[in-house]
Amino acid sequence: MEALYRYAYISKNAIEGSQSDIDAEITKILKTASKRNTQLNISGALLYSGGYFCQILEGERDALDQLMAGIAGDPRHTDVCIVSAEPIEERGFKKWAMALAGVEHTLRFRFAGIKPSTDKLTMKASGEFIASTMEQLVLQLERGDQLKKEL
């Protein structure tokens, strides 16, 4: 088995329309990503916050590179910035082909200021922070869904 990698990227929304139009397109993105990621043995999570997408992808490097090539050409977003591409020991999102970490129409995170850096330690720390934050958001949403089912 090849080594596992985690890619973290941020991009700016280019979907036009109302909040409900954006929500509908995000639902389409999640369905397509879940199916494609299952085929490529990729796991991950997606967050939409205040006009920015943030995504974590985990899998073998060749599959991730193939996926990123498609993502870079997707007209629904611009300014794709790969924050980190690091080897990992195990997946943080192994239960999810594509989890939704949240849809927030107001900006909660400072994505606009994140830029690629030649400092590998800075980029690794940024990627780890994004992955950890998104994992916590996904777990919170799962707990909330579980509580709704129990009520």
Chimera marker file (.cmm) of the C-alpha trace (Angstrom):
<marker_set name="trace">
<marker id="1" x="0.000" y="0.000" z="0.000" r="1" g="1" b="0" radius="0.5"/>
<marker id="2" x="1.227" y="3.471" z="-0.884" r="1" g="1" b="0" radius="0.5"/>
<marker id="3" x="1.763" y="6.149" z="1.752" r="1" g="1" b="0" radius="0.5"/>
<marker id="4" x="-1.218" y="8.253" z="2.790" r="1" g="1" b="0" radius="0.5"/>
<marker id="5" x="-1.289" y="12.006" z="2.319" r="1" g="1" b="0" radius="0.5"/>
<marker id="6" x="-3.515" y="14.807" z="3.517" r="1" g="1" b="0" radius="0.5"/>
<marker id="7" x="-4.096" y="17.804" z="1.285" r="1" g="1" b="0" radius="0.5"/>
<marker id="8" x="-5.728" y="20.951" z="2.636" r="1" g="1" b="0" radius="0.5"/>
<marker id="9" x="-6.861" y="23.679" z="0.292" r="1" g="1" b="0" radius="0.5"/>
<marker id="10" x="-8.888" y="26.867" z="0.363" r="1" g="1" b="0" radius="0.5"/>
<marker id="11" x="-10.667" y="28.537" z="-2.534" r="1" g="1" b="0" radius="0.5"/>
<marker id="12" x="-13.020" y="31.433" z="-3.143" r="1" g="1" b="0" radius="0.5"/>
<marker id="13" x="-16.648" y="30.784" z="-4.081" r="1" g="1" b="0" radius="0.5"/>
<marker id="14" x="-17.649" y="31.626" z="-7.665" r="1" g="1" b="0" radius="0.5"/>
<marker id="15" x="-21.215" y="30.271" z="-7.438" r="1" g="1" b="0" radius="0.5"/>
<marker id="16" x="-23.663" y="33.051" z="-8.240" r="1" g="1" b="0" radius="0.5"/>
<marker id="17" x="-27.151" y="33.406" z="-6.849" r="1" g="1" b="0" radius="0.5"/>
<marker id="18" x="-28.947" y="33.488" z="-3.537" r="1" g="1" b="0" radius="0.5"/>
<marker id="19" x="-27.946" y="31.625" z="-0.388" r="1" g="1" b="0" radius="0.5"/>
<marker id="20" x="-30.381" y="28.874" z="-1.309" r="1" g="1" b="0" radius="0.5"/>
<marker id="21" x="-28.773" y="28.622" z="-4.781" r="1" g="1" b="0" radius="0.5"/>
<marker id="22" x="-25.355" y="28.278" z="-3.140" r="1" g="1" b="0" radius="0.5"/>
<marker id="23" x="-26.712" y="25.710" z="-0.662" r="1" g="1" b="0" radius="0.5"/>
<marker id="24" x="-28.189" y="23.663" z="-3.512" r="1" g="1" b="0" radius="0.5"/>
<marker id="25" x="-24.882" y="23.705" z="-5.397" r="1" g="1" b="0" radius="0.5"/>
<marker id="26" x="-22.978" y="22.663" z="-2.261" r="1" g="1" b="0" radius="0.5"/>
<marker id="27" x="-25.376" y="19.709" z="-1.912" r="1" g="1" b="0" radius="0.5"/>
<marker id="28" x="-24.532" y="18.727" z="-5.513" r="1" g="1" b="0" radius="0.5"/>
<marker id="29" x="-20.809" y="19.077" z="-4.784" r="1" g="1" b="0" radius="0.5"/>
<marker id="30" x="-21.119" y="16.807" z="-1.739" r="1" g="1" b="0" radius="0.5"/>
<marker id="31" x="-23.017" y="14.100" z="-3.648" r="1" g="1" b="0" radius="0.5"/>
<marker id="32" x="-20.559" y="14.121" z="-6.549" r="1" g="1" b="0" radius="0.5"/>
<marker id="33" x="-17.528" y="14.229" z="-4.244" r="1" g="1" b="0" radius="0.5"/>
<marker id="34" x="-18.788" y="11.388" z="-2.087" r="1" g="1" b="0" radius="0.5"/>
<marker id="35" x="-19.266" y="9.121" z="-5.098" r="1" g="1" b="0" radius="0.5"/>
<marker id="36" x="-15.960" y="10.071" z="-6.757" r="1" g="1" b="0" radius="0.5"/>
<marker id="37" x="-13.980" y="9.901" z="-3.521" r="1" g="1" b="0" radius="0.5"/>
<marker id="38" x="-15.325" y="6.428" z="-2.761" r="1" g="1" b="0" radius="0.5"/>
<marker id="39" x="-14.090" y="5.272" z="-6.192" r="1" g="1" b="0" radius="0.5"/>
<marker id="40" x="-10.654" y="6.830" z="-5.572" r="1" g="1" b="0" radius="0.5"/>
<marker id="41" x="-10.416" y="5.668" z="-1.922" r="1" g="1" b="0" radius="0.5"/>
<marker id="42" x="-10.260" y="9.267" z="-0.730" r="1" g="1" b="0" radius="0.5"/>
<marker id="43" x="-11.722" y="10.569" z="2.510" r="1" g="1" b="0" radius="0.5"/>
<marker id="44" x="-12.227" y="14.125" z="3.637" r="1" g="1" b="0" radius="0.5"/>
<marker id="45" x="-14.428" y="17.026" z="4.608" r="1" g="1" b="0" radius="0.5"/>
<marker id="46" x="-15.739" y="20.250" z="3.113" r="1" g="1" b="0" radius="0.5"/>
<marker id="47" x="-16.502" y="23.537" z="4.854" r="1" g="1" b="0" radius="0.5"/>
<marker id="48" x="-18.152" y="26.576" z="3.282" r="1" g="1" b="0" radius="0.5"/>
<marker id="49" x="-17.710" y="29.771" z="5.272" r="1" g="1" b="0" radius="0.5"/>
<marker id="50" x="-18.449" y="33.307" z="4.141" r="1" g="1" b="0" radius="0.5"/>
<marker id="51" x="-17.670" y="32.847" z="0.473" r="1" g="1" b="0" radius="0.5"/>
<marker id="52" x="-14.756" y="30.428" z="0.903" r="1" g="1" b="0" radius="0.5"/>
<marker id="53" x="-14.449" y="26.688" z="0.539" r="1" g="1" b="0" radius="0.5"/>
<marker id="54" x="-12.027" y="24.794" z="2.733" r="1" g="1" b="0" radius="0.5"/>
<marker id="55" x="-11.446" y="21.137" z="2.027" r="1" g="1" b="0" radius="0.5"/>
<marker id="56" x="-9.375" y="18.337" z="3.508" r="1" g="1" b="0" radius="0.5"/>
<marker id="57" x="-8.629" y="15.335" z="1.293" r="1" g="1" b="0" radius="0.5"/>
<marker id="58" x="-6.872" y="12.141" z="2.423" r="1" g="1" b="0" radius="0.5"/>
<marker id="59" x="-5.626" y="9.247" z="0.326" r="1" g="1" b="0" radius="0.5"/>
<marker id="60" x="-2.806" y="8.047" z="-1.883" r="1" g="1" b="0" radius="0.5"/>
<marker id="61" x="-0.835" y="10.821" z="-3.537" r="1" g="1" b="0" radius="0.5"/>
<marker id="62" x="-1.600" y="9.830" z="-7.159" r="1" g="1" b="0" radius="0.5"/>
<marker id="63" x="-5.349" y="9.766" z="-6.452" r="1" g="1" b="0" radius="0.5"/>
<marker id="64" x="-5.168" y="13.114" z="-4.640" r="1" g="1" b="0" radius="0.5"/>
<marker id="65" x="-3.195" y="14.696" z="-7.503" r="1" g="1" b="0" radius="0.5"/>
<marker id="66" x="-5.755" y="13.386" z="-10.003" r="1" g="1" b="0" radius="0.5"/>
<marker id="67" x="-8.592" y="14.787" z="-7.903" r="1" g="1" b="0" radius="0.5"/>
<marker id="68" x="-6.876" y="18.157" z="-7.396" r="1" g="1" b="0" radius="0.5"/>
<marker id="69" x="-6.438" y="18.545" z="-11.152" r="1" g="1" b="0" radius="0.5"/>
<marker id="70" x="-10.214" y="18.307" z="-11.531" r="1" g="1" b="0" radius="0.5"/>
<marker id="71" x="-10.865" y="20.571" z="-8.572" r="1" g="1" b="0" radius="0.5"/>
<marker id="72" x="-8.526" y="23.251" z="-9.937" r="1" g="1" b="0" radius="0.5"/>
<marker id="73" x="-10.588" y="23.387" z="-13.141" r="1" g="1" b="0" radius="0.5"/>
<marker id="74" x="-13.986" y="23.526" z="-11.426" r="1" g="1" b="0" radius="0.5"/>
<marker id="75" x="-15.652" y="26.861" z="-12.320" r="1" g="1" b="0" radius="0.5"/>
<marker id="76" x="-17.591" y="26.966" z="-9.032" r="1" g="1" b="0" radius="0.5"/>
<marker id="77" x="-14.551" y="28.408" z="-7.283" r="1" g="1" b="0" radius="0.5"/>
<marker id="78" x="-11.405" y="30.439" z="-7.940" r="1" g="1" b="0" radius="0.5"/>
<marker id="79" x="-8.064" y="31.111" z="-6.279" r="1" g="1" b="0" radius="0.5"/>
<marker id="80" x="-7.416" y="27.500" z="-5.238" r="1" g="1" b="0" radius="0.5"/>
<marker id="81" x="-4.645" y="27.637" z="-2.633" r="1" g="1" b="0" radius="0.5"/>
<marker id="82" x="-3.159" y="24.351" z="-1.452" r="1" g="1" b="0" radius="0.5"/>
<marker id="83" x="-2.251" y="25.092" z="2.134" r="1" g="1" b="0" radius="0.5"/>
<marker id="84" x="-0.527" y="21.785" z="2.809" r="1" g="1" b="0" radius="0.5"/>
<marker id="85" x="0.205" y="18.414" z="1.235" r="1" g="1" b="0" radius="0.5"/>
<marker id="86" x="1.700" y="16.242" z="3.946" r="1" g="1" b="0" radius="0.5"/>
<marker id="87" x="2.163" y="12.521" z="4.561" r="1" g="1" b="0" radius="0.5"/>
<marker id="88" x="-0.003" y="11.170" z="7.387" r="1" g="1" b="0" radius="0.5"/>
<marker id="89" x="0.089" y="7.998" z="9.463" r="1" g="1" b="0" radius="0.5"/>
<marker id="90" x="-3.669" y="7.514" z="9.474" r="1" g="1" b="0" radius="0.5"/>
<marker id="91" x="-6.771" y="9.194" z="8.155" r="1" g="1" b="0" radius="0.5"/>
<marker id="92" x="-8.583" y="11.701" z="10.319" r="1" g="1" b="0" radius="0.5"/>
<marker id="93" x="-11.738" y="11.429" z="8.194" r="1" g="1" b="0" radius="0.5"/>
<marker id="94" x="-11.724" y="7.672" z="7.547" r="1" g="1" b="0" radius="0.5"/>
<marker id="95" x="-15.478" y="7.382" z="8.185" r="1" g="1" b="0" radius="0.5"/>
<marker id="96" x="-16.364" y="9.939" z="5.506" r="1" g="1" b="0" radius="0.5"/>
<marker id="97" x="-15.855" y="9.881" z="1.745" r="1" g="1" b="0" radius="0.5"/>
<marker id="98" x="-16.869" y="13.543" z="2.005" r="1" g="1" b="0" radius="0.5"/>
<marker id="99" x="-18.163" y="14.929" z="5.276" r="1" g="1" b="0" radius="0.5"/>
<marker id="100" x="-19.796" y="18.303" z="5.539" r="1" g="1" b="0" radius="0.5"/>
<marker id="101" x="-18.058" y="20.361" z="8.213" r="1" g="1" b="0" radius="0.5"/>
<marker id="102" x="-20.602" y="23.136" z="7.822" r="1" g="1" b="0" radius="0.5"/>
<marker id="103" x="-22.210" y="25.760" z="5.633" r="1" g="1" b="0" radius="0.5"/>
<marker id="104" x="-21.959" y="29.257" z="7.056" r="1" g="1" b="0" radius="0.5"/>
<marker id="105" x="-22.903" y="32.255" z="4.970" r="1" g="1" b="0" radius="0.5"/>
<marker id="106" x="-20.978" y="34.641" z="7.199" r="1" g="1" b="0" radius="0.5"/>
<marker id="107" x="-17.207" y="34.390" z="7.439" r="1" g="1" b="0" radius="0.5"/>
<marker id="108" x="-16.182" y="32.636" z="10.646" r="1" g="1" b="0" radius="0.5"/>
<marker id="109" x="-12.589" y="31.800" z="9.723" r="1" g="1" b="0" radius="0.5"/>
<marker id="110" x="-9.875" y="34.001" z="8.257" r="1" g="1" b="0" radius="0.5"/>
<marker id="111" x="-9.333" y="32.186" z="4.978" r="1" g="1" b="0" radius="0.5"/>
<marker id="112" x="-8.609" y="35.277" z="2.908" r="1" g="1" b="0" radius="0.5"/>
<marker id="113" x="-5.200" y="35.820" z="4.494" r="1" g="1" b="0" radius="0.5"/>
<marker id="114" x="-3.907" y="32.282" z="4.053" r="1" g="1" b="0" radius="0.5"/>
<marker id="115" x="-1.300" y="32.081" z="1.311" r="1" g="1" b="0" radius="0.5"/>
<marker id="116" x="1.127" y="29.390" z="0.251" r="1" g="1" b="0" radius="0.5"/>
<marker id="117" x="4.466" y="29.690" z="2.007" r="1" g="1" b="0" radius="0.5"/>
<marker id="118" x="7.916" y="28.341" z="1.332" r="1" g="1" b="0" radius="0.5"/>
<marker id="119" x="8.219" y="27.688" z="5.074" r="1" g="1" b="0" radius="0.5"/>
<marker id="120" x="7.318" y="23.988" z="5.304" r="1" g="1" b="0" radius="0.5"/>
<marker id="121" x="6.787" y="24.071" z="9.074" r="1" g="1" b="0" radius="0.5"/>
<marker id="122" x="4.329" y="26.963" z="8.763" r="1" g="1" b="0" radius="0.5"/>
<marker id="123" x="2.385" y="25.224" z="6.022" r="1" g="1" b="0" radius="0.5"/>
<marker id="124" x="2.348" y="21.910" z="7.901" r="1" g="1" b="0" radius="0.5"/>
<marker id="125" x="1.044" y="23.659" z="11.023" r="1" g="1" b="0" radius="0.5"/>
<marker id="126" x="-1.625" y="25.444" z="8.951" r="1" g="1" b="0" radius="0.5"/>
<marker id="127" x="-2.739" y="22.166" z="7.380" r="1" g="1" b="0" radius="0.5"/>
<marker id="128" x="-2.863" y="20.397" z="10.742" r="1" g="1" b="0" radius="0.5"/>
<marker id="129" x="-4.860" y="23.269" z="12.267" r="1" g="1" b="0" radius="0.5"/>
<marker id="130" x="-7.381" y="23.251" z="9.401" r="1" g="1" b="0" radius="0.5"/>
<marker id="131" x="-7.753" y="19.450" z="9.554" r="1" g="1" b="0" radius="0.5"/>
<marker id="132" x="-8.192" y="19.470" z="13.334" r="1" g="1" b="0" radius="0.5"/>
<marker id="133" x="-10.745" y="22.291" z="13.208" r="1" g="1" b="0" radius="0.5"/>
<marker id="134" x="-12.746" y="20.603" z="10.468" r="1" g="1" b="0" radius="0.5"/>
<marker id="135" x="-12.677" y="17.253" z="12.259" r="1" g="1" b="0" radius="0.5"/>
<marker id="136" x="-14.099" y="18.912" z="15.372" r="1" g="1" b="0" radius="0.5"/>
<marker id="137" x="-16.819" y="20.623" z="13.307" r="1" g="1" b="0" radius="0.5"/>
<marker id="138" x="-17.810" y="17.321" z="11.669" r="1" g="1" b="0" radius="0.5"/>
<marker id="139" x="-17.941" y="15.569" z="15.048" r="1" g="1" b="0" radius="0.5"/>
<marker id="140" x="-20.110" y="18.366" z="16.498" r="1" g="1" b="0" radius="0.5"/>
<marker id="141" x="-22.524" y="18.069" z="13.579" r="1" g="1" b="0" radius="0.5"/>
<marker id="142" x="-22.648" y="14.284" z="13.998" r="1" g="1" b="0" radius="0.5"/>
<marker id="143" x="-23.404" y="14.620" z="17.714" r="1" g="1" b="0" radius="0.5"/>
<marker id="144" x="-26.158" y="17.130" z="16.931" r="1" g="1" b="0" radius="0.5"/>
<marker id="145" x="-27.675" y="14.780" z="14.343" r="1" g="1" b="0" radius="0.5"/>
<marker id="146" x="-27.498" y="11.896" z="16.831" r="1" g="1" b="0" radius="0.5"/>
<marker id="147" x="-29.262" y="13.964" z="19.491" r="1" g="1" b="0" radius="0.5"/>
<marker id="148" x="-32.034" y="14.838" z="17.001" r="1" g="1" b="0" radius="0.5"/>
<marker id="149" x="-32.513" y="11.129" z="16.215" r="1" g="1" b="0" radius="0.5"/>
<marker id="150" x="-32.716" y="10.272" z="19.918" r="1" g="1" b="0" radius="0.5"/>
<marker id="151" x="-35.396" y="12.934" z="20.613" r="1" g="1" b="0" radius="0.5"/>
<link id1="1" id2="2" r="1" g="1" b="0" radius="0.2"/>
<link id1="2" id2="3" r="1" g="1" b="0" radius="0.2"/>
<link id1="3" id2="4" r="1" g="1" b="0" radius="0.2"/>
<link id1="4" id2="5" r="1" g="1" b="0" radius="0.2"/>
<link id1="5" id2="6" r="1" g="1" b="0" radius="0.2"/>
<link id1="6" id2="7" r="1" g="1" b="0" radius="0.2"/>
<link id1="7" id2="8" r="1" g="1" b="0" radius="0.2"/>
<link id1="8" id2="9" r="1" g="1" b="0" radius="0.2"/>
<link id1="9" id2="10" r="1" g="1" b="0" radius="0.2"/>
<link id1="10" id2="11" r="1" g="1" b="0" radius="0.2"/>
<link id1="11" id2="12" r="1" g="1" b="0" radius="0.2"/>
<link id1="12" id2="13" r="1" g="1" b="0" radius="0.2"/>
<link id1="13" id2="14" r="1" g="1" b="0" radius="0.2"/>
<link id1="14" id2="15" r="1" g="1" b="0" radius="0.2"/>
<link id1="15" id2="16" r="1" g="1" b="0" radius="0.2"/>
<link id1="16" id2="17" r="1" g="1" b="0" radius="0.2"/>
<link id1="17" id2="18" r="1" g="1" b="0" radius="0.2"/>
<link id1="18" id2="19" r="1" g="1" b="0" radius="0.2"/>
<link id1="19" id2="20" r="1" g="1" b="0" radius="0.2"/>
<link id1="20" id2="21" r="1" g="1" b="0" radius="0.2"/>
<link id1="21" id2="22" r="1" g="1" b="0" radius="0.2"/>
<link id1="22" id2="23" r="1" g="1" b="0" radius="0.2"/>
<link id1="23" id2="24" r="1" g="1" b="0" radius="0.2"/>
<link id1="24" id2="25" r="1" g="1" b="0" radius="0.2"/>
<link id1="25" id2="26" r="1" g="1" b="0" radius="0.2"/>
<link id1="26" id2="27" r="1" g="1" b="0" radius="0.2"/>
<link id1="27" id2="28" r="1" g="1" b="0" radius="0.2"/>
<link id1="28" id2="29" r="1" g="1" b="0" radius="0.2"/>
<link id1="29" id2="30" r="1" g="1" b="0" radius="0.2"/>
<link id1="30" id2="31" r="1" g="1" b="0" radius="0.2"/>
<link id1="31" id2="32" r="1" g="1" b="0" radius="0.2"/>
<link id1="32" id2="33" r="1" g="1" b="0" radius="0.2"/>
<link id1="33" id2="34" r="1" g="1" b="0" radius="0.2"/>
<link id1="34" id2="35" r="1" g="1" b="0" radius="0.2"/>
<link id1="35" id2="36" r="1" g="1" b="0" radius="0.2"/>
<link id1="36" id2="37" r="1" g="1" b="0" radius="0.2"/>
<link id1="37" id2="38" r="1" g="1" b="0" radius="0.2"/>
<link id1="38" id2="39" r="1" g="1" b="0" radius="0.2"/>
<link id1="39" id2="40" r="1" g="1" b="0" radius="0.2"/>
<link id1="40" id2="41" r="1" g="1" b="0" radius="0.2"/>
<link id1="41" id2="42" r="1" g="1" b="0" radius="0.2"/>
<link id1="42" id2="43" r="1" g="1" b="0" radius="0.2"/>
<link id1="43" id2="44" r="1" g="1" b="0" radius="0.2"/>
<link id1="44" id2="45" r="1" g="1" b="0" radius="0.2"/>
<link id1="45" id2="46" r="1" g="1" b="0" radius="0.2"/>
<link id1="46" id2="47" r="1" g="1" b="0" radius="0.2"/>
<link id1="47" id2="48" r="1" g="1" b="0" radius="0.2"/>
<link id1="48" id2="49" r="1" g="1" b="0" radius="0.2"/>
<link id1="49" id2="50" r="1" g="1" b="0" radius="0.2"/>
<link id1="50" id2="51" r="1" g="1" b="0" radius="0.2"/>
<link id1="51" id2="52" r="1" g="1" b="0" radius="0.2"/>
<link id1="52" id2="53" r="1" g="1" b="0" radius="0.2"/>
<link id1="53" id2="54" r="1" g="1" b="0" radius="0.2"/>
<link id1="54" id2="55" r="1" g="1" b="0" radius="0.2"/>
<link id1="55" id2="56" r="1" g="1" b="0" radius="0.2"/>
<link id1="56" id2="57" r="1" g="1" b="0" radius="0.2"/>
<link id1="57" id2="58" r="1" g="1" b="0" radius="0.2"/>
<link id1="58" id2="59" r="1" g="1" b="0" radius="0.2"/>
<link id1="59" id2="60" r="1" g="1" b="0" radius="0.2"/>
<link id1="60" id2="61" r="1" g="1" b="0" radius="0.2"/>
<link id1="61" id2="62" r="1" g="1" b="0" radius="0.2"/>
<link id1="62" id2="63" r="1" g="1" b="0" radius="0.2"/>
<link id1="63" id2="64" r="1" g="1" b="0" radius="0.2"/>
<link id1="64" id2="65" r="1" g="1" b="0" radius="0.2"/>
<link id1="65" id2="66" r="1" g="1" b="0" radius="0.2"/>
<link id1="66" id2="67" r="1" g="1" b="0" radius="0.2"/>
<link id1="67" id2="68" r="1" g="1" b="0" radius="0.2"/>
<link id1="68" id2="69" r="1" g="1" b="0" radius="0.2"/>
<link id1="69" id2="70" r="1" g="1" b="0" radius="0.2"/>
<link id1="70" id2="71" r="1" g="1" b="0" radius="0.2"/>
<link id1="71" id2="72" r="1" g="1" b="0" radius="0.2"/>
<link id1="72" id2="73" r="1" g="1" b="0" radius="0.2"/>
<link id1="73" id2="74" r="1" g="1" b="0" radius="0.2"/>
<link id1="74" id2="75" r="1" g="1" b="0" radius="0.2"/>
<link id1="75" id2="76" r="1" g="1" b="0" radius="0.2"/>
<link id1="76" id2="77" r="1" g="1" b="0" radius="0.2"/>
<link id1="77" id2="78" r="1" g="1" b="0" radius="0.2"/>
<link id1="78" id2="79" r="1" g="1" b="0" radius="0.2"/>
<link id1="79" id2="80" r="1" g="1" b="0" radius="0.2"/>
<link id1="80" id2="81" r="1" g="1" b="0" radius="0.2"/>
<link id1="81" id2="82" r="1" g="1" b="0" radius="0.2"/>
<link id1="82" id2="83" r="1" g="1" b="0" radius="0.2"/>
<link id1="83" id2="84" r="1" g="1" b="0" radius="0.2"/>
<link id1="84" id2="85" r="1" g="1" b="0" radius="0.2"/>
<link id1="85" id2="86" r="1" g="1" b="0" radius="0.2"/>
<link id1="86" id2="87" r="1" g="1" b="0" radius="0.2"/>
<link id1="87" id2="88" r="1" g="1" b="0" radius="0.2"/>
<link id1="88" id2="89" r="1" g="1" b="0" radius="0.2"/>
<link id1="89" id2="90" r="1" g="1" b="0" radius="0.2"/>
<link id1="90" id2="91" r="1" g="1" b="0" radius="0.2"/>
<link id1="91" id2="92" r="1" g="1" b="0" radius="0.2"/>
<link id1="92" id2="93" r="1" g="1" b="0" radius="0.2"/>
<link id1="93" id2="94" r="1" g="1" b="0" radius="0.2"/>
<link id1="94" id2="95" r="1" g="1" b="0" radius="0.2"/>
<link id1="95" id2="96" r="1" g="1" b="0" radius="0.2"/>
<link id1="96" id2="97" r="1" g="1" b="0" radius="0.2"/>
<link id1="97" id2="98" r="1" g="1" b="0" radius="0.2"/>
<link id1="98" id2="99" r="1" g="1" b="0" radius="0.2"/>
<link id1="99" id2="100" r="1" g="1" b="0" radius="0.2"/>
<link id1="100" id2="101" r="1" g="1" b="0" radius="0.2"/>
<link id1="101" id2="102" r="1" g="1" b="0" radius="0.2"/>
<link id1="102" id2="103" r="1" g="1" b="0" radius="0.2"/>
<link id1="103" id2="104" r="1" g="1" b="0" radius="0.2"/>
<link id1="104" id2="105" r="1" g="1" b="0" radius="0.2"/>
<link id1="105" id2="106" r="1" g="1" b="0" radius="0.2"/>
<link id1="106" id2="107" r="1" g="1" b="0" radius="0.2"/>
<link id1="107" id2="108" r="1" g="1" b="0" radius="0.2"/>
<link id1="108" id2="109" r="1" g="1" b="0" radius="0.2"/>
<link id1="109" id2="110" r="1" g="1" b="0" radius="0.2"/>
<link id1="110" id2="111" r="1" g="1" b="0" radius="0.2"/>
<link id1="111" id2="112" r="1" g="1" b="0" radius="0.2"/>
<link id1="112" id2="113" r="1" g="1" b="0" radius="0.2"/>
<link id1="113" id2="114" r="1" g="1" b="0" radius="0.2"/>
<link id1="114" id2="115" r="1" g="1" b="0" radius="0.2"/>
<link id1="115" id2="116" r="1" g="1" b="0" radius="0.2"/>
<link id1="116" id2="117" r="1" g="1" b="0" radius="0.2"/>
<link id1="117" id2="118" r="1" g="1" b="0" radius="0.2"/>
<link id1="118" id2="119" r="1" g="1" b="0" radius="0.2"/>
<link id1="119" id2="120" r="1" g="1" b="0" radius="0.2"/>
<link id1="120" id2="121" r="1" g="1" b="0" radius="0.2"/>
<link id1="121" id2="122" r="1" g="1" b="0" radius="0.2"/>
<link id1="122" id2="123" r="1" g="1" b="0" radius="0.2"/>
<link id1="123" id2="124" r="1" g="1" b="0" radius="0.2"/>
<link id1="124" id2="125" r="1" g="1" b="0" radius="0.2"/>
<link id1="125" id2="126" r="1" g="1" b="0" radius="0.2"/>
<link id1="126" id2="127" r="1" g="1" b="0" radius="0.2"/>
<link id1="127" id2="128" r="1" g="1" b="0" radius="0.2"/>
<link id1="128" id2="129" r="1" g="1" b="0" radius="0.2"/>
<link id1="129" id2="130" r="1" g="1" b="0" radius="0.2"/>
<link id1="130" id2="131" r="1" g="1" b="0" radius="0.2"/>
<link id1="131" id2="132" r="1" g="1" b="0" radius="0.2"/>
<link id1="132" id2="133" r="1" g="1" b="0" radius="0.2"/>
<link id1="133" id2="134" r="1" g="1" b="0" radius="0.2"/>
<link id1="134" id2="135" r="1" g="1" b="0" radius="0.2"/>
<link id1="135" id2="136" r="1" g="1" b="0" radius="0.2"/>
<link id1="136" id2="137" r="1" g="1" b="0" radius="0.2"/>
<link id1="137" id2="138" r="1" g="1" b="0" radius="0.2"/>
<link id1="138" id2="139" r="1" g="1" b="0" radius="0.2"/>
<link id1="139" id2="140" r="1" g="1" b="0" radius="0.2"/>
<link id1="140" id2="141" r="1" g="1" b="0" radius="0.2"/>
<link id1="141" id2="142" r="1" g="1" b="0" radius="0.2"/>
<link id1="142" id2="143" r="1" g="1" b="0" radius="0.2"/>
<link id1="143" id2="144" r="1" g="1" b="0" radius="0.2"/>
<link id1="144" id2="145" r="1" g="1" b="0" radius="0.2"/>
<link id1="145" id2="146" r="1" g="1" b="0" radius="0.2"/>
<link id1="146" id2="147" r="1" g="1" b="0" radius="0.2"/>
<link id1="147" id2="148" r="1" g="1" b="0" radius="0.2"/>
<link id1="148" id2="149" r="1" g="1" b="0" radius="0.2"/>
<link id1="149" id2="150" r="1" g="1" b="0" radius="0.2"/>
<link id1="150" id2="151" r="1" g="1" b="0" radius="0.2"/>
</marker_set>
